[in-house]
Amino acid sequence: MVFQQNGSGEQKIAGLKRYGGDLFEVEVYCIDEILPPVLDDTSAYLPQSLSCQLVLDFLRHNDLSADLAALCLRHGIPVIASGKKISCQGLFTPPT
């Protein structure tokens, strides 16, 4: 499952579809609203539960990324968020 904000993951999604062919089933979750700098409650923007094997985080808002990582941790789903400057349990942030 890919989480993106305002098209931030479109190139990566296109690459997965182009080069992955039928190897991956890609579900995209888009958040395209203008958001305040701080989100105390992200429940209006993120799903309550997930059913997937891996999450790719291309969200730009750190509060969303942190809460997404916590949601995935509860469900035992690894999260890859390349280049992020945040640190949360279950969130893998390889350098870009």
N, CA, C and O atoms as a CHARMM CRD file, in Angstrom:
* protein
*
  384
    1    1 MET  N      0.85400  -1.16200   0.00000 PROA 1      0.00000
    2    1 MET  CA     0.00000   0.00000   0.00000 PROA 1      0.00000
    3    1 MET  C      0.90100   1.22600   0.00000 PROA 1      0.00000
    4    1 MET  O      1.88000   1.28700   0.74300 PROA 1      0.00000
    5    2 VAL  N      0.56800   2.19100  -0.82900 PROA 2      0.00000
    6    2 VAL  CA     1.33700   3.42400  -0.92700 PROA 2      0.00000
    7    2 VAL  C      0.49500   4.57700  -0.39700 PROA 2      0.00000
    8    2 VAL  O     -0.64900   4.76300  -0.81200 PROA 2      0.00000
    9    3 PHE  N      1.06500   5.34600   0.51800 PROA 3      0.00000
   10    3 PHE  CA     0.42400   6.55200   1.03700 PROA 3      0.00000
   11    3 PHE  C      1.14400   7.74500   0.43600 PROA 3      0.00000
   12    3 PHE  O      2.36500   7.86000   0.53800 PROA 3      0.00000
   13    4 GLN  N      0.37900   8.64000  -0.19700 PROA 4      0.00000
   14    4 GLN  CA     0.97400   9.82900  -0.78800 PROA 4      0.00000
   15    4 GLN  C      0.14400  11.05900  -0.44400 PROA 4      0.00000
   16    4 GLN  O     -1.03100  10.96900  -0.09000 PROA 4      0.00000
   17    5 GLN  N      0.78800  12.19300  -0.55800 PROA 5      0.00000
   18    5 GLN  CA     0.15100  13.46800  -0.26800 PROA 5      0.00000
   19    5 GLN  C      0.38900  14.40100  -1.44700 PROA 5      0.00000
   20    5 GLN  O      1.52900  14.71000  -1.79200 PROA 5      0.00000
   21    6 ASN  N     -0.69900  14.84200  -2.05800 PROA 6      0.00000
   22    6 ASN  CA    -0.64600  15.76300  -3.19600 PROA 6      0.00000
   23    6 ASN  C      0.26900  15.25400  -4.31200 PROA 6      0.00000
   24    6 ASN  O      1.07300  16.01200  -4.85400 PROA 6      0.00000
   25    7 GLY  N      0.14400  13.97400  -4.65000 PROA 7      0.00000
   26    7 GLY  CA     0.88400  13.39100  -5.76400 PROA 7      0.00000
   27    7 GLY  C      2.34900  13.10000  -5.49600 PROA 7      0.00000
   28    7 GLY  O      3.11000  12.85600  -6.43300 PROA 7      0.00000
   29    8 SER  N      2.76100  13.12200  -4.23000 PROA 8      0.00000
   30    8 SER  CA     4.17900  12.98700  -3.89300 PROA 8      0.00000
   31    8 SER  C      4.78600  11.63300  -4.23800 PROA 8      0.00000
   32    8 SER  O      6.01100  11.52000  -4.29200 PROA 8      0.00000
   33    9 GLY  N      3.99000  10.61600  -4.46900 PROA 9      0.00000
   34    9 GLY  CA     4.52400   9.30200  -4.78300 PROA 9      0.00000
   35    9 GLY  C      4.24200   8.83300  -6.19900 PROA 9      0.00000
   36    9 GLY  O      4.50400   7.67700  -6.52900 PROA 9      0.00000
   37   10 GLU  N      3.71400   9.70800  -7.03900 PROA 10     0.00000
   38   10 GLU  CA     3.28400   9.30600  -8.38100 PROA 10     0.00000
   39   10 GLU  C      4.38900   8.65200  -9.20700 PROA 10     0.00000
   40   10 GLU  O      4.14000   7.64500  -9.86900 PROA 10     0.00000
   41   11 GLN  N      5.59300   9.19600  -9.18200 PROA 11     0.00000
   42   11 GLN  CA     6.67800   8.60700  -9.97400 PROA 11     0.00000
   43   11 GLN  C      7.04000   7.21400  -9.46400 PROA 11     0.00000
   44   11 GLN  O      7.29800   6.31100 -10.26000 PROA 11     0.00000
   45   12 LYS  N      7.05900   7.03900  -8.16300 PROA 12     0.00000
   46   12 LYS  CA     7.38400   5.73300  -7.59300 PROA 12     0.00000
   47   12 LYS  C      6.27900   4.72400  -7.89400 PROA 12     0.00000
   48   12 LYS  O      6.56200   3.56100  -8.18200 PROA 12     0.00000
   49   13 ILE  N      5.03500   5.16000  -7.82800 PROA 13     0.00000
   50   13 ILE  CA     3.90300   4.29200  -8.14100 PROA 13     0.00000
   51   13 ILE  C      3.97400   3.85800  -9.59900 PROA 13     0.00000
   52   13 ILE  O      3.77700   2.68300  -9.90900 PROA 13     0.00000
   53   14 ALA  N      4.25400   4.79400 -10.48800 PROA 14     0.00000
   54   14 ALA  CA     4.38700   4.47300 -11.91000 PROA 14     0.00000
   55   14 ALA  C      5.51600   3.47200 -12.13700 PROA 14     0.00000
   56   14 ALA  O      5.38500   2.56100 -12.95500 PROA 14     0.00000
   57   15 GLY  N      6.62400   3.63900 -11.41500 PROA 15     0.00000
   58   15 GLY  CA     7.74700   2.71400 -11.53000 PROA 15     0.00000
   59   15 GLY  C      7.39000   1.31800 -11.05200 PROA 15     0.00000
   60   15 GLY  O      7.76600   0.33000 -11.68200 PROA 15     0.00000
   61   16 LEU  N      6.66300   1.23000  -9.93400 PROA 16     0.00000
   62   16 LEU  CA     6.23000  -0.08100  -9.43800 PROA 16     0.00000
   63   16 LEU  C      5.35200  -0.78100 -10.46000 PROA 16     0.00000
   64   16 LEU  O      5.50400  -1.97800 -10.70600 PROA 16     0.00000
   65   17 LYS  N      4.43700  -0.03500 -11.05200 PROA 17     0.00000
   66   17 LYS  CA     3.52400  -0.62300 -12.02900 PROA 17     0.00000
   67   17 LYS  C      4.25800  -0.98800 -13.31700 PROA 17     0.00000
   68   17 LYS  O      3.99200  -2.03200 -13.91300 PROA 17     0.00000
   69   18 ARG  N      5.16800  -0.13800 -13.73800 PROA 18     0.00000
   70   18 ARG  CA     5.88200  -0.37900 -14.99100 PROA 18     0.00000
   71   18 ARG  C      6.86100  -1.54400 -14.88600 PROA 18     0.00000
   72   18 ARG  O      6.86800  -2.43600 -15.73500 PROA 18     0.00000
   73   19 TYR  N      7.69000  -1.53200 -13.83800 PROA 19     0.00000
   74   19 TYR  CA     8.74000  -2.54000 -13.71300 PROA 19     0.00000
   75   19 TYR  C      8.32000  -3.75300 -12.90400 PROA 19     0.00000
   76   19 TYR  O      8.92100  -4.81900 -13.03400 PROA 19     0.00000
   77   20 GLY  N      7.30900  -3.61000 -12.08300 PROA 20     0.00000
   78   20 GLY  CA     6.85700  -4.73300 -11.27600 PROA 20     0.00000
   79   20 GLY  C      5.83800  -5.59800 -11.98100 PROA 20     0.00000
   80   20 GLY  O      5.63700  -6.75900 -11.62300 PROA 20     0.00000
   81   21 GLY  N      5.19500  -5.02800 -12.98300 PROA 21     0.00000
   82   21 GLY  CA     4.19600  -5.79700 -13.73100 PROA 21     0.00000
   83   21 GLY  C      3.15600  -6.39000 -12.80900 PROA 21     0.00000
   84   21 GLY  O      2.52100  -5.68500 -12.02500 PROA 21     0.00000
   85   22 ASP  N      2.99200  -7.70000 -12.91500 PROA 22     0.00000
   86   22 ASP  CA     2.00200  -8.40300 -12.09800 PROA 22     0.00000
   87   22 ASP  C      2.57200  -8.90900 -10.77300 PROA 22     0.00000
   88   22 ASP  O      1.89000  -9.62300 -10.03700 PROA 22     0.00000
   89   23 LEU  N      3.81700  -8.54200 -10.46700 PROA 23     0.00000
   90   23 LEU  CA     4.44000  -9.00700  -9.23100 PROA 23     0.00000
   91   23 LEU  C      3.87100  -8.32100  -7.99600 PROA 23     0.00000
   92   23 LEU  O      3.91000  -8.87600  -6.89900 PROA 23     0.00000
   93   24 PHE  N      3.33500  -7.09300  -8.17900 PROA 24     0.00000
   94   24 PHE  CA     2.83800  -6.31200  -7.05000 PROA 24     0.00000
   95   24 PHE  C      1.39000  -5.92400  -7.26700 PROA 24     0.00000
   96   24 PHE  O      0.98000  -5.57200  -8.37300 PROA 24     0.00000
   97   25 GLU  N      0.63700  -5.99200  -6.20700 PROA 25     0.00000
   98   25 GLU  CA    -0.70700  -5.42000  -6.20700 PROA 25     0.00000
   99   25 GLU  C     -0.58300  -4.10900  -5.44600 PROA 25     0.00000
  100   25 GLU  O     -0.38200  -4.11100  -4.23100 PROA 25     0.00000
  101   26 VAL  N     -0.70100  -3.00000  -6.14800 PROA 26     0.00000
  102   26 VAL  CA    -0.46300  -1.68400  -5.54900 PROA 26     0.00000
  103   26 VAL  C     -1.79600  -1.00200  -5.26600 PROA 26     0.00000
  104   26 VAL  O     -2.60400  -0.77700  -6.16700 PROA 26     0.00000
  105   27 GLU  N     -2.00400  -0.68100  -3.99500 PROA 27     0.00000
  106   27 GLU  CA    -3.16300   0.10800  -3.58400 PROA 27     0.00000
  107   27 GLU  C     -2.64200   1.46800  -3.13800 PROA 27     0.00000
  108   27 GLU  O     -1.70100   1.54700  -2.34800 PROA 27     0.00000
  109   28 VAL  N     -3.24900   2.53500  -3.64000 PROA 28     0.00000
  110   28 VAL  CA    -2.77700   3.88400  -3.34800 PROA 28     0.00000
  111   28 VAL  C     -3.80300   4.60700  -2.48100 PROA 28     0.00000
  112   28 VAL  O     -5.00000   4.60100  -2.76700 PROA 28     0.00000
  113   29 TYR  N     -3.30300   5.22700  -1.41700 PROA 29     0.00000
  114   29 TYR  CA    -4.13200   6.02000  -0.51200 PROA 29     0.00000
  115   29 TYR  C     -3.65200   7.46000  -0.61800 PROA 29     0.00000
  116   29 TYR  O     -2.51600   7.76600  -0.25200 PROA 29     0.00000
  117   30 CYS  N     -4.50400   8.34000  -1.11200 PROA 30     0.00000
  118   30 CYS  CA    -4.11600   9.73700  -1.37100 PROA 30     0.00000
  119   30 CYS  C     -4.73200  10.69300  -0.34800 PROA 30     0.00000
  120   30 CYS  O     -5.90700  10.58800   0.00400 PROA 30     0.00000
  121   31 ILE  N     -3.91200  11.61300   0.10900 PROA 31     0.00000
  122   31 ILE  CA    -4.37900  12.70800   0.95800 PROA 31     0.00000
  123   31 ILE  C     -4.04400  13.98300   0.20500 PROA 31     0.00000
  124   31 ILE  O     -2.87800  14.36700   0.10600 PROA 31     0.00000
  125   32 ASP  N     -5.06800  14.63800  -0.32500 PROA 32     0.00000
  126   32 ASP  CA    -4.84600  15.78700  -1.19500 PROA 32     0.00000
  127   32 ASP  C     -5.40200  17.09200  -0.63200 PROA 32     0.00000
  128   32 ASP  O     -5.67400  18.02900  -1.38400 PROA 32     0.00000
  129   33 GLU  N     -5.56800  17.15500   0.66500 PROA 33     0.00000
  130   33 GLU  CA    -6.10000  18.35000   1.30200 PROA 33     0.00000
  131   33 GLU  C     -4.97200  19.25200   1.79600 PROA 33     0.00000
  132   33 GLU  O     -3.86200  18.78800   2.05500 PROA 33     0.00000
  133   34 ILE  N     -5.26300  20.53000   1.92200 PROA 34     0.00000
  134   34 ILE  CA    -4.31900  21.45800   2.55300 PROA 34     0.00000
  135   34 ILE  C     -4.42700  21.23700   4.05800 PROA 34     0.00000
  136   34 ILE  O     -5.51700  21.29000   4.62800 PROA 34     0.00000
  137   35 LEU  N     -3.29100  20.99000   4.68700 PROA 35     0.00000
  138   35 LEU  CA    -3.28100  20.64300   6.11100 PROA 35     0.00000
  139   35 LEU  C     -2.57800  21.70700   6.93300 PROA 35     0.00000
  140   35 LEU  O     -1.67800  22.38500   6.43600 PROA 35     0.00000
  141   36 PRO  N     -2.98500  21.86100   8.19500 PROA 36     0.00000
  142   36 PRO  CA    -2.28100  22.78900   9.08600 PROA 36     0.00000
  143   36 PRO  C     -0.89400  22.23300   9.42000 PROA 36     0.00000
  144   36 PRO  O     -0.64800  21.04200   9.23300 PROA 36     0.00000
  145   37 PRO  N      0.00200  23.07100   9.90600 PROA 37     0.00000
  146   37 PRO  CA     1.36300  22.60900  10.22800 PROA 37     0.00000
  147   37 PRO  C      1.40700  21.52700  11.30100 PROA 37     0.00000
  148   37 PRO  O      2.30400  20.68400  11.28600 PROA 37     0.00000
  149   38 VAL  N      0.46300  21.53500  12.22100 PROA 38     0.00000
  150   38 VAL  CA     0.41600  20.54000  13.29700 PROA 38     0.00000
  151   38 VAL  C     -0.95100  19.86000  13.27400 PROA 38     0.00000
  152   38 VAL  O     -1.98900  20.52000  13.23300 PROA 38     0.00000
  153   39 LEU  N     -0.92900  18.52800  13.30100 PROA 39     0.00000
  154   39 LEU  CA    -2.16100  17.74200  13.38200 PROA 39     0.00000
  155   39 LEU  C     -2.14500  16.96700  14.69100 PROA 39     0.00000
  156   39 LEU  O     -1.37400  16.02000  14.84900 PROA 39     0.00000
  157   40 ASP  N     -2.99400  17.36800  15.62500 PROA 40     0.00000
  158   40 ASP  CA    -3.08000  16.64800  16.89200 PROA 40     0.00000
  159   40 ASP  C     -3.81500  15.32600  16.73100 PROA 40     0.00000
  160   40 ASP  O     -3.54500  14.36400  17.45000 PROA 40     0.00000
  161   41 ASP  N     -4.75400  15.28300  15.77600 PROA 41     0.00000
  162   41 ASP  CA    -5.54800  14.08200  15.54400 PROA 41     0.00000
  163   41 ASP  C     -5.56600  13.80000  14.04400 PROA 41     0.00000
  164   41 ASP  O     -6.15400  14.56100  13.27500 PROA 41     0.00000
  165   42 THR  N     -4.92700  12.71400  13.62800 PROA 42     0.00000
  166   42 THR  CA    -4.83800  12.38100  12.20300 PROA 42     0.00000
  167   42 THR  C     -5.89700  11.36200  11.77600 PROA 42     0.00000
  168   42 THR  O     -5.88400  10.90100  10.63500 PROA 42     0.00000
  169   43 SER  N     -6.80500  11.00900  12.67400 PROA 43     0.00000
  170   43 SER  CA    -7.78800   9.96600  12.37900 PROA 43     0.00000
  171   43 SER  C     -8.70100  10.31500  11.20900 PROA 43     0.00000
  172   43 SER  O     -9.24900   9.41300  10.57600 PROA 43     0.00000
  173   44 ALA  N     -8.87600  11.58400  10.90800 PROA 44     0.00000
  174   44 ALA  CA    -9.71300  11.97900   9.76800 PROA 44     0.00000
  175   44 ALA  C     -9.00700  11.74000   8.43300 PROA 44     0.00000
  176   44 ALA  O     -9.64700  11.75500   7.38100 PROA 44     0.00000
  177   45 TYR  N     -7.70100  11.52200   8.47100 PROA 45     0.00000
  178   45 TYR  CA    -6.91100  11.39800   7.24800 PROA 45     0.00000
  179   45 TYR  C     -6.37300   9.99200   6.99800 PROA 45     0.00000
  180   45 TYR  O     -6.07800   9.64400   5.85500 PROA 45     0.00000
  181   46 LEU  N     -6.24200   9.19300   8.02400 PROA 46     0.00000
  182   46 LEU  CA    -5.67800   7.85300   7.89200 PROA 46     0.00000
  183   46 LEU  C     -6.75700   6.80200   8.13900 PROA 46     0.00000
  184   46 LEU  O     -7.69700   7.05100   8.89300 PROA 46     0.00000
  185   47 PRO  N     -6.63400   5.62800   7.51000 PROA 47     0.00000
  186   47 PRO  CA    -7.61800   4.57200   7.75600 PROA 47     0.00000
  187   47 PRO  C     -7.47700   4.03600   9.18800 PROA 47     0.00000
  188   47 PRO  O     -6.44000   4.20700   9.82800 PROA 47     0.00000
  189   48 GLN  N     -8.52400   3.39600   9.66500 PROA 48     0.00000
  190   48 GLN  CA    -8.51000   2.82800  11.01500 PROA 48     0.00000
  191   48 GLN  C     -7.75200   1.50600  11.06400 PROA 48     0.00000
  192   48 GLN  O     -7.18100   1.14700  12.09300 PROA 48     0.00000
  193   49 SER  N     -7.75100   0.78200   9.94100 PROA 49     0.00000
  194   49 SER  CA    -7.03700  -0.49500   9.89000 PROA 49     0.00000
  195   49 SER  C     -6.44000  -0.67700   8.49600 PROA 49     0.00000
  196   49 SER  O     -6.83200  -0.00900   7.53900 PROA 49     0.00000
  197   50 LEU  N     -5.48700  -1.59500   8.41000 PROA 50     0.00000
  198   50 LEU  CA    -4.79800  -1.86200   7.14900 PROA 50     0.00000
  199   50 LEU  C     -4.73700  -3.35900   6.91100 PROA 50     0.00000
  200   50 LEU  O     -4.69200  -4.14800   7.85400 PROA 50     0.00000
  201   51 SER  N     -4.73700  -3.73800   5.65300 PROA 51     0.00000
  202   51 SER  CA    -4.55600  -5.12700   5.27000 PROA 51     0.00000
  203   51 SER  C     -3.61500  -5.15800   4.07000 PROA 51     0.00000
  204   51 SER  O     -4.05100  -5.10100   2.92000 PROA 51     0.00000
  205   52 CYS  N     -2.32300  -5.24800   4.35600 PROA 52     0.00000
  206   52 CYS  CA    -1.31100  -5.28600   3.30200 PROA 52     0.00000
  207   52 CYS  C     -0.03100  -5.86800   3.89200 PROA 52     0.00000
  208   52 CYS  O      0.05500  -6.09700   5.09800 PROA 52     0.00000
  209   53 GLN  N      0.95800  -6.10600   3.03900 PROA 53     0.00000
  210   53 GLN  CA     2.21400  -6.68800   3.50500 PROA 53     0.00000
  211   53 GLN  C      3.30300  -5.64900   3.72500 PROA 53     0.00000
  212   53 GLN  O      4.26000  -5.90200   4.45800 PROA 53     0.00000
  213   54 LEU  N      3.16900  -4.48200   3.09900 PROA 54     0.00000
  214   54 LEU  CA     4.18700  -3.43700   3.18300 PROA 54     0.00000
  215   54 LEU  C      3.53700  -2.09600   2.89200 PROA 54     0.00000
  216   54 LEU  O      2.65500  -1.99700   2.04000 PROA 54     0.00000
  217   55 VAL  N      3.97700  -1.06100   3.60600 PROA 55     0.00000
  218   55 VAL  CA     3.50700   0.30400   3.35900 PROA 55     0.00000
  219   55 VAL  C      4.68200   1.15600   2.91600 PROA 55     0.00000
  220   55 VAL  O      5.74600   1.13600   3.53600 PROA 55     0.00000
  221   56 LEU  N      4.48400   1.90100   1.84200 PROA 56     0.00000
  222   56 LEU  CA     5.44500   2.90900   1.39400 PROA 56     0.00000
  223   56 LEU  C      4.86800   4.26400   1.74500 PROA 56     0.00000
  224   56 LEU  O      3.74500   4.58200   1.35300 PROA 56     0.00000
  225   57 ASP  N      5.61700   5.06000   2.47400 PROA 57     0.00000
  226   57 ASP  CA     5.15800   6.36400   2.97100 PROA 57     0.00000
  227   57 ASP  C      5.80000   7.48400   2.15800 PROA 57     0.00000
  228   57 ASP  O      7.00100   7.73100   2.26300 PROA 57     0.00000
  229   58 PHE  N      4.98500   8.15600   1.34600 PROA 58     0.00000
  230   58 PHE  CA     5.41900   9.34700   0.62600 PROA 58     0.00000
  231   58 PHE  C      4.65500  10.57800   1.12400 PROA 58     0.00000
  232   58 PHE  O      4.50600  11.56400   0.40200 PROA 58     0.00000
  233   59 LEU  N      4.17700  10.50600   2.36500 PROA 59     0.00000
  234   59 LEU  CA     3.47400  11.63300   2.96500 PROA 59     0.00000
  235   59 LEU  C      4.47100  12.73300   3.29200 PROA 59     0.00000
  236   59 LEU  O      5.62300  12.45500   3.62500 PROA 59     0.00000
  237   60 ARG  N      4.03600  13.96000   3.20000 PROA 60     0.00000
  238   60 ARG  CA     4.91500  15.10000   3.48100 PROA 60     0.00000
  239   60 ARG  C      4.75000  15.62300   4.90200 PROA 60     0.00000
  240   60 ARG  O      5.62300  16.32200   5.41500 PROA 60     0.00000
  241   61 HSD  N      3.65300  15.29100   5.52400 PROA 61     0.00000
  242   61 HSD  CA     3.35600  15.80600   6.86400 PROA 61     0.00000
  243   61 HSD  C      3.88700  14.82400   7.90900 PROA 61     0.00000
  244   61 HSD  O      3.48000  13.66300   7.93100 PROA 61     0.00000
  245   62 ASN  N      4.78300  15.28200   8.76500 PROA 62     0.00000
  246   62 ASN  CA     5.40200  14.40200   9.75700 PROA 62     0.00000
  247   62 ASN  C      4.40800  13.79000  10.73700 PROA 62     0.00000
  248   62 ASN  O      4.58900  12.65200  11.17000 PROA 62     0.00000
  249   63 ASP  N      3.36200  14.53000  11.09200 PROA 63     0.00000
  250   63 ASP  CA     2.35800  13.97700  12.00100 PROA 63     0.00000
  251   63 ASP  C      1.64800  12.78700  11.36400 PROA 63     0.00000
  252   63 ASP  O      1.37400  11.79200  12.03500 PROA 63     0.00000
  253   64 LEU  N      1.35000  12.88800  10.07000 PROA 64     0.00000
  254   64 LEU  CA     0.72000  11.77500   9.35900 PROA 64     0.00000
  255   64 LEU  C      1.65900  10.57500   9.30300 PROA 64     0.00000
  256   64 LEU  O      1.23500   9.44300   9.53100 PROA 64     0.00000
  257   65 SER  N      2.93200  10.81800   9.00000 PROA 65     0.00000
  258   65 SER  CA     3.90700   9.72600   8.91700 PROA 65     0.00000
  259   65 SER  C      4.08000   9.02700  10.26000 PROA 65     0.00000
  260   65 SER  O      4.14100   7.79900  10.31400 PROA 65     0.00000
  261   66 ALA  N      4.15900   9.78600  11.33300 PROA 66     0.00000
  262   66 ALA  CA     4.32700   9.19800  12.66900 PROA 66     0.00000
  263   66 ALA  C      3.12000   8.34600  13.04400 PROA 66     0.00000
  264   66 ALA  O      3.28200   7.24100  13.56200 PROA 66     0.00000
  265   67 ASP  N      1.92000   8.84200  12.79000 PROA 67     0.00000
  266   67 ASP  CA     0.72100   8.08400  13.13400 PROA 67     0.00000
  267   67 ASP  C      0.52500   6.89100  12.20600 PROA 67     0.00000
  268   67 ASP  O      0.01600   5.85400  12.63100 PROA 67     0.00000
  269   68 LEU  N      0.92300   7.02800  10.94000 PROA 68     0.00000
  270   68 LEU  CA     0.87100   5.90000  10.01800 PROA 68     0.00000
  271   68 LEU  C      1.81400   4.80000  10.49300 PROA 68     0.00000
  272   68 LEU  O      1.45700   3.62200  10.45800 PROA 68     0.00000
  273   69 ALA  N      3.00200   5.16800  10.93200 PROA 69     0.00000
  274   69 ALA  CA     3.96100   4.18200  11.45000 PROA 69     0.00000
  275   69 ALA  C      3.39400   3.46700  12.67500 PROA 69     0.00000
  276   69 ALA  O      3.55400   2.25400  12.81500 PROA 69     0.00000
  277   70 ALA  N      2.73300   4.21000  13.56100 PROA 70     0.00000
  278   70 ALA  CA     2.12700   3.60800  14.75500 PROA 70     0.00000
  279   70 ALA  C      0.99900   2.64700  14.36900 PROA 70     0.00000
  280   70 ALA  O      0.87100   1.57000  14.95200 PROA 70     0.00000
  281   71 LEU  N      0.18900   3.03400  13.39300 PROA 71     0.00000
  282   71 LEU  CA    -0.89100   2.17700  12.90200 PROA 71     0.00000
  283   71 LEU  C     -0.32300   0.88600  12.31800 PROA 71     0.00000
  284   71 LEU  O     -0.82400  -0.20300  12.59800 PROA 71     0.00000
  285   72 CYS  N      0.71100   1.01400  11.51800 PROA 72     0.00000
  286   72 CYS  CA     1.33300  -0.15400  10.90200 PROA 72     0.00000
  287   72 CYS  C      1.98500  -1.05100  11.95200 PROA 72     0.00000
  288   72 CYS  O      1.93800  -2.27500  11.83400 PROA 72     0.00000
  289   73 LEU  N      2.58600  -0.45700  12.96700 PROA 73     0.00000
  290   73 LEU  CA     3.20000  -1.23800  14.04100 PROA 73     0.00000
  291   73 LEU  C      2.14600  -2.09300  14.75100 PROA 73     0.00000
  292   73 LEU  O      2.39600  -3.25700  15.06200 PROA 73     0.00000
  293   74 ARG  N      0.97600  -1.51600  15.00500 PROA 74     0.00000
  294   74 ARG  CA    -0.11400  -2.26200  15.65000 PROA 74     0.00000
  295   74 ARG  C     -0.55500  -3.45300  14.79700 PROA 74     0.00000
  296   74 ARG  O     -0.98200  -4.47800  15.33000 PROA 74     0.00000
  297   75 HSD  N     -0.45200  -3.31600  13.46900 PROA 75     0.00000
  298   75 HSD  CA    -0.87700  -4.37800  12.55400 PROA 75     0.00000
  299   75 HSD  C      0.28500  -5.26300  12.09300 PROA 75     0.00000
  300   75 HSD  O      0.08100  -6.19300  11.31200 PROA 75     0.00000
  301   76 GLY  N      1.49900  -4.97900  12.57200 PROA 76     0.00000
  302   76 GLY  CA     2.65500  -5.78200  12.19900 PROA 76     0.00000
  303   76 GLY  C      3.09300  -5.59700  10.75600 PROA 76     0.00000
  304   76 GLY  O      3.62100  -6.52500  10.14400 PROA 76     0.00000
  305   77 ILE  N      2.87800  -4.40800  10.20800 PROA 77     0.00000
  306   77 ILE  CA     3.20900  -4.11400   8.81300 PROA 77     0.00000
  307   77 ILE  C      4.42900  -3.19900   8.78000 PROA 77     0.00000
  308   77 ILE  O      4.40600  -2.13700   9.40000 PROA 77     0.00000
  309   78 PRO  N      5.49400  -3.58000   8.07400 PROA 78     0.00000
  310   78 PRO  CA     6.65300  -2.69000   7.95700 PROA 78     0.00000
  311   78 PRO  C      6.35000  -1.47900   7.08600 PROA 78     0.00000
  312   78 PRO  O      5.55400  -1.55000   6.15000 PROA 78     0.00000
  313   79 VAL  N      7.00300  -0.36000   7.41400 PROA 79     0.00000
  314   79 VAL  CA     6.83000   0.89600   6.67500 PROA 79     0.00000
  315   79 VAL  C      8.19300   1.35700   6.17600 PROA 79     0.00000
  316   79 VAL  O      9.16600   1.39700   6.92900 PROA 79     0.00000
  317   80 ILE  N      8.24400   1.70100   4.90100 PROA 80     0.00000
  318   80 ILE  CA     9.45200   2.29200   4.33400 PROA 80     0.00000
  319   80 ILE  C      9.12800   3.73000   3.97800 PROA 80     0.00000
  320   80 ILE  O      8.18700   4.00500   3.23400 PROA 80     0.00000
  321   81 ALA  N      9.92600   4.64600   4.52200 PROA 81     0.00000
  322   81 ALA  CA     9.73900   6.08200   4.30000 PROA 81     0.00000
  323   81 ALA  C     11.09800   6.68700   3.96700 PROA 81     0.00000
  324   81 ALA  O     11.74600   7.28900   4.82300 PROA 81     0.00000
  325   82 SER  N     11.51900   6.52400   2.73200 PROA 82     0.00000
  326   82 SER  CA    12.85200   6.95400   2.30900 PROA 82     0.00000
  327   82 SER  C     13.07800   8.44100   2.52900 PROA 82     0.00000
  328   82 SER  O     12.23600   9.27800   2.20100 PROA 82     0.00000
  329   83 GLY  N     14.24400   8.74500   3.09800 PROA 83     0.00000
  330   83 GLY  CA    14.66100  10.12600   3.24400 PROA 83     0.00000
  331   83 GLY  C     14.00400  10.90900   4.36500 PROA 83     0.00000
  332   83 GLY  O     14.31300  12.08800   4.53500 PROA 83     0.00000
  333   84 LYS  N     13.11400  10.30500   5.13500 PROA 84     0.00000
  334   84 LYS  CA    12.44800  11.01900   6.22800 PROA 84     0.00000
  335   84 LYS  C     13.45100  11.33500   7.33300 PROA 84     0.00000
  336   84 LYS  O     14.40500  10.59000   7.55500 PROA 84     0.00000
  337   85 LYS  N     13.22500  12.42700   8.00600 PROA 85     0.00000
  338   85 LYS  CA    14.08700  12.84500   9.11200 PROA 85     0.00000
  339   85 LYS  C     13.46500  12.52200  10.46000 PROA 85     0.00000
  340   85 LYS  O     13.91500  13.02700  11.48900 PROA 85     0.00000
  341   86 ILE  N     12.43600  11.68500  10.46300 PROA 86     0.00000
  342   86 ILE  CA    11.78600  11.31800  11.72000 PROA 86     0.00000
  343   86 ILE  C     12.14800   9.88600  12.07200 PROA 86     0.00000
  344   86 ILE  O     12.58600   9.11600  11.21700 PROA 86     0.00000
  345   87 SER  N     11.96600   9.54200  13.32200 PROA 87     0.00000
  346   87 SER  CA    12.29600   8.21700  13.80200 PROA 87     0.00000
  347   87 SER  C     11.13600   7.69000  14.63000 PROA 87     0.00000
  348   87 SER  O     10.74600   8.30100  15.62500 PROA 87     0.00000
  349   88 CYS  N     10.59000   6.56700  14.22300 PROA 88     0.00000
  350   88 CYS  CA     9.51400   5.90700  14.95200 PROA 88     0.00000
  351   88 CYS  C      9.76100   4.41300  14.89400 PROA 88     0.00000
  352   88 CYS  O     10.37000   3.92000  13.94500 PROA 88     0.00000
  353   89 GLN  N      9.30000   3.69600  15.88900 PROA 89     0.00000
  354   89 GLN  CA     9.44100   2.25200  15.88200 PROA 89     0.00000
  355   89 GLN  C      8.66900   1.69200  14.68000 PROA 89     0.00000
  356   89 GLN  O      7.52500   2.07800  14.44100 PROA 89     0.00000
  357   90 GLY  N      9.28900   0.79500  13.93800 PROA 90     0.00000
  358   90 GLY  CA     8.64500   0.17500  12.78800 PROA 90     0.00000
  359   90 GLY  C      8.76000   0.96200  11.50300 PROA 90     0.00000
  360   90 GLY  O      8.24200   0.54300  10.46800 PROA 90     0.00000
  361   91 LEU  N      9.44000   2.10800  11.55500 PROA 91     0.00000
  362   91 LEU  CA     9.58700   2.96300  10.37600 PROA 91     0.00000
  363   91 LEU  C     11.02500   2.87100   9.88300 PROA 91     0.00000
  364   91 LEU  O     11.95700   3.21100  10.61100 PROA 91     0.00000
  365   92 PHE  N     11.20300   2.41700   8.66000 PROA 92     0.00000
  366   92 PHE  CA    12.51600   2.29400   8.05100 PROA 92     0.00000
  367   92 PHE  C     12.73200   3.48700   7.14600 PROA 92     0.00000
  368   92 PHE  O     11.92800   3.75000   6.25100 PROA 92     0.00000
  369   93 THR  N     13.83300   4.22200   7.38000 PROA 93     0.00000
  370   93 THR  CA    14.07700   5.45700   6.63100 PROA 93     0.00000
  371   93 THR  C     15.44100   5.38100   5.92800 PROA 93     0.00000
  372   93 THR  O     16.39400   6.03900   6.34700 PROA 93     0.00000
  373   94 PRO  N     15.52900   4.57500   4.85700 PROA 94     0.00000
  374   94 PRO  CA    16.80100   4.49600   4.15000 PROA 94     0.00000
  375   94 PRO  C     17.14300   5.82400   3.47600 PROA 94     0.00000
  376   94 PRO  O     16.24100   6.56900   3.09400 PROA 94     0.00000
  377   95 PRO  N     18.43900   6.13200   3.32500 PROA 95     0.00000
  378   95 PRO  CA    18.81100   7.38300   2.66300 PROA 95     0.00000
  379   95 PRO  C     18.43000   7.34200   1.18600 PROA 95     0.00000
  380   95 PRO  O     18.39900   6.28100   0.56300 PROA 95     0.00000
  381   96 THR  N     18.14500   8.50000   0.65300 PROA 96     0.00000
  382   96 THR  CA    17.83000   8.58600  -0.77500 PROA 96     0.00000
  383   96 THR  C     18.99600   9.13300  -1.53900 PROA 96     0.00000
  384   96 THR  O     18.92100   9.27900  -2.75900 PROA 96     0.00000
